[in-house]
Amino acid sequence: MNISIVGTGYVGLVTGTCFSELGANVVCMDTDEVKISKLKKGIIPIYEPGLTELVERNYPGRLRFTSLISDAVAHGDIIFISVDTPTLADNTSDLTNIYNAVRDIALCMTGYKVIVNKSTSPVGTGQSIKREIQSILKMQGKPFDFDMVSNPEFLREGNAVVDFMCPDRIVIGAESIKALEIIEELYARQAALGIPLVSTDIETAEMVKYASNAFLAAKISLMNEIANLCELCGSDAGIVSEAVGLDKRIGRHFLNPGPGFGGSCFPKDLRAMLGIAKDNGYTPKIIKSIIDVNEEQKVLMFRKIKKTVGRLKGKTVTVLGLSFKPGTDDIRESPSIAIIRKLLDGGAKVKVYDPQAMKNTQSQNPDLNVQYCQNTFSASIKTDCIVLATEWDQFVCLDFDHLKKLVRTPVFVDLRNVYNSDDVKKYGFSYTGVGRS
Ligand SMILES: NC(=O)c1ccc[n+]([C@@H]2O[C@H](COP(=O)([O-])OP(=O)(O)OC[C@H]3O[C@@H](n4cnc5c(N)ncnc54)[C@H](O)[C@@H]3O)[C@@H](O)[C@H]2O)c1
């Protein structure tokens, strides 16, 4: 099969690379020429475990990169759109990139194509894209047929390759049998593994993506709220979440108390849901609360650190982890960065270390006045508090013996509840977790 991917970011690059690994001929296109020229030199612009190896195996060969939309459209019988869809301040989705991509695609079309929208976008976007393409084709006097499909993406950064190859389900929203069969054939390898294909209409497929993210984010916010209550009542939120998660109806994922969710999806998609609801004259109470609890959680985590350290002015705080979760260099809406900003506002000096996300933090937050360090040890020299903000593997087995010799004050704040309080205390550190008194 010949596939083109328009928008070669986290989703597009993983999608294109994985399809090439599964045997398709893939062209990945992006308007970011720097990104494309790096990819052509074999430089992978994102950190995603396993991705580099897959790109190396398929490029050059079944995988190609281009910044020319004409090239991508000429190549692909199936054209995926995977451009970014940020949410604006008024909670509406900014679909500029989608419509730019759609217009570019339509102008280059010379025959039947299946256009697949993988970008997360409000219900109704698929139909609106269809109308846009129809009108461009009509204006140009091109009598071609095409089909519109919605195929939302559920991959998790940090686990994206595995998630793409072996997802929990594949959702296909299509209007024609022909398009449905083409996309089903594309995913035949995954279907053969027993992965359910849910085929539905375009509008329902679009909603599945938002509904899934709302459920997951709700679990996180609810658990954080319960953890805050545990802290006040003297219960241990770690054990509460473990026991609650053993109930099969609830499940154990997304129940670890912490600083709240971040990343490119949950915050953006939940805000977009508020926008979708407003457009339809509905006021969703739970979705609004999920967002509010998440925002408040970052403030509570800052207060937790402040309470432990005391007056921040003149103090140094070490923050371990900048990405919104381990396994990725993505810092979009990372709670760690929000907490660092509050520490800096409070007058603390902040030293940071992250195994993958420092470059992105520096380039995307040029105003963030922190000291970037080479490793955990250099970040901990003469510090008054070590904050574990993102649970990267290397922060899960810290050498507290050595750290004790480096710090000014042995204070450890574990925002991910990675450690047992007694295990840390035996090295002479004070320990503060989340949802534990
Ligand atoms: N990142 C995730 O974990 C994830 C998971 C599921 C769904 N999604 C959704 O997938 C979509 C893409 O997300 P992402 O994280 O990959 O975004 P991203 O910002 O990493 O990548 C988007 C890419 O699209 C390119 N682009 C923008 N306009 C373009 C155009 N007109 N033509 C060609 N390229 C263009 C950008 O240069 C960029 O490289 C979003 O809607 C997002 O909500 C993301």
The ligand as an ORCA input file, in Angstrom:
! r2SCAN-3c Opt
* xyz 0 1
  N       1.282     13.317     20.892
  C       0.425     12.399     21.309
  O       0.693     11.649     22.230
  C      -0.902     12.241     20.615
  C      -1.645     11.078     20.830
  C      -2.873     10.940     20.183
  C      -3.351     11.952     19.362
  N      -2.621     13.082     19.191
  C      -3.145     14.113     18.287
  O      -2.443     14.006     17.056
  C      -2.243     15.289     16.468
  C      -0.769     15.530     16.247
  O      -0.133     15.550     17.508
  P       1.457     15.514     17.651
  O       1.748     15.406     19.094
  O       2.024     14.536     16.694
  O       1.812     17.004     17.143
  P       3.256     17.583     16.800
  O       3.195     19.019     17.150
  O       4.307     16.723     17.403
  O       3.363     17.404     15.212
  C       2.542     18.051     14.289
  C       3.348     18.265     13.028
  O       2.491     18.773     12.017
  C       3.250     19.681     11.222
  N       2.330     20.545     10.470
  C       1.562     21.575     10.900
  N       0.851     22.070      9.897
  C       1.138     21.344      8.794
  C       0.690     21.359      7.446
  N      -0.223     22.236      7.033
  N       1.221     20.461      6.584
  C       2.139     19.561      6.994
  N       2.601     19.502      8.262
  C       2.106     20.367      9.146
  C       4.086     20.424     12.242
  O       5.198     21.049     11.630
  C       4.483     19.278     13.174
  O       5.701     18.687     12.780
  C      -2.895     16.295     17.429
  O      -4.198     16.535     17.015
  C      -2.908     15.540     18.754
  O      -3.924     15.957     19.608
  C      -1.395     13.250     19.786
*
